[in-house]
Amino acid sequence: MKKNTIKQFITAALILVNLVLWIVPSNLAYNVAQQRDILLGRYTVERTTTLLLFAFVSVLVINGIWSGKTRKREDSFKLIALLVSIIISIVAVDIVMRVVQRQQYIKSKGYYNRVPNTIHKGVNKDVPATFFSYPTTPAGYPDSDFTLTVDKRGFRNKTDLEKYDVVVLGDSFTESSHISDEDVWPVLLAQKSNRTVYNLGMSGGNPVTYLETLKKFGLELSPKIVICMLYEGNDFHGFNFKSREEEHKRSLGTLFRTSPLRLSIKKAMIRCLGPINSNRQKNIAAFSNSKIESCPPSHPLYAVSWLPLSIPDGPNARYYAFEVKRLLAHFVSKSDFLQSPGCRQTFAILREIKQICDQKNIRFIVAYAPDKSHALLPLVKDKLSPQKLRAFMALKEKNLPPADDLVDVLLSHLDIQESAIEEFCKQESIEFVSLTQPLRQNIAQGLQAYYTYDQHWTPIGQKIAAETLFNSVFKK
């Protein structure tokens, strides 16, 4: 009798714990602000996985404690054998998938490039990255076909010359994500300037790869000008400069994160469970899209209800959203930024590129690409809700000034990183071109320079960048 009572208690406890875990949702606003997937309208992918695994283990435990001794031993042996076979099968399948998967990049020491002589085609759709998103999701930039042509060296170029007038370095803002070959800014710059321009940009790159790519591929092209585009959204992060020893320590974690089997299962979960209840955010507080501005603070998505931003006002408005981490990157003092490892390492690499260029009699230019929040916020400062802005930033940062002061404080911080880079370039005699004001001015006029739900430039943004660089570099 006593044993049955214990069994009943354990069974009831496990069922209760499972119920509590399933009842409590993930932080919806935070995950929307970070553009992370929400499944079943309630949980992150990681939380859903944990809940399902815990439920599975609970069933096994309950089954085990209610089995007889003889059956328990048999079940235990069968369970162990099953788990071992599953683990072996998972490892085998993962290895096979790694071997047969299509390789997109070739990684080398300090840099990487794409598989040479390949062509990638697709359709870019400017829609929310997740099924569960902002309370309102206005239409983004129109769908567009794109072609990405990779040359014999593994970079995005359709020309094949031995020498080029200009070499450009950078990440996805230089390689130009989601844009077709004829619309990327290096191609437009070549057309405007009547010079040959070679694009060494690579998505996911950083100052370390810019330097190494220049050494490996750029210098042999005998350029007269080198343009390095710095994107403030990524290029000053400390993790760009982790040592190879630190990377090795993270190798097991990286092996797990990059598992093609794991990624396939994750995609399947998102595809199957993501759409379920994905419109829940529109019904939680029973307010309509026309009354979105009246979203109450109690609403689970109150903190993100002010996004996407509309610029300018009126029927010609274009819409823009951005992640909370992009905005918080600006909420730093100038001294803290200058002392950060990412900033100091970036300065060191720019100095080295400058020295290399001086030795080769090459003109070196730094082009500064602002992130979306930097370009947009001054245009909407008068209609920002201080309370909603603070709630948005508080999703990831707790040490914030009062709501009444936050807008002014934030706007005063927006230019800190750019001004620090500009001052450094002036001290080092490096030419500096800012794209911030040209992008902002065109956005204010109703031109959609950034995608609505993606951080990158549209074809319009590419044209603005090419025009600005042409006027700054070739029309002096």
Buried (B, 14 or more C-beta within 10 A) or exposed (E): EEEEEEEEEBBEEBEEEBEEBBEEBBBBBBBBBBBBBBBBBBBBBEBBBEBEEBBEEBEEEBEEBBBEEEEBEEBEEEEEEEEEEEEEEBEEBBEEBEEEEEEEEEEEEEBBBBEEEBEEEEEBBBBBEBBBBBBBBBEBBEEBEBEBBBBEBBBBBEEEEEEBBBBBBBBBBBBBBBBBBEBBBBBBBBEBBEBBBBBBBBBEBBBBBBBBBBBBBBBEBEBBBBBBBBBBBBBBBEEBBEEEEEEEEEEEEEEEEEBBBBEBBBEEBBEEBBBBBBEBBBEBBEBEEEEBEEBEEEBBBBBBBBBBBBBBEEEEBBBBBBBBBBBBBBBBEBEEBBEBBBBBBBBEBBEBBBEBBEEBEBBBBBBBBBBBBBBBBBBBEEEBBBBBBBBBBBBBBEEBBEBEEBBEEBBEBBBBBBEBBBEBBEEBEBBBBBBBEBBBBBBBEBBBBBBBBBBBBBBBBBBBBBBBBBEBBBEE
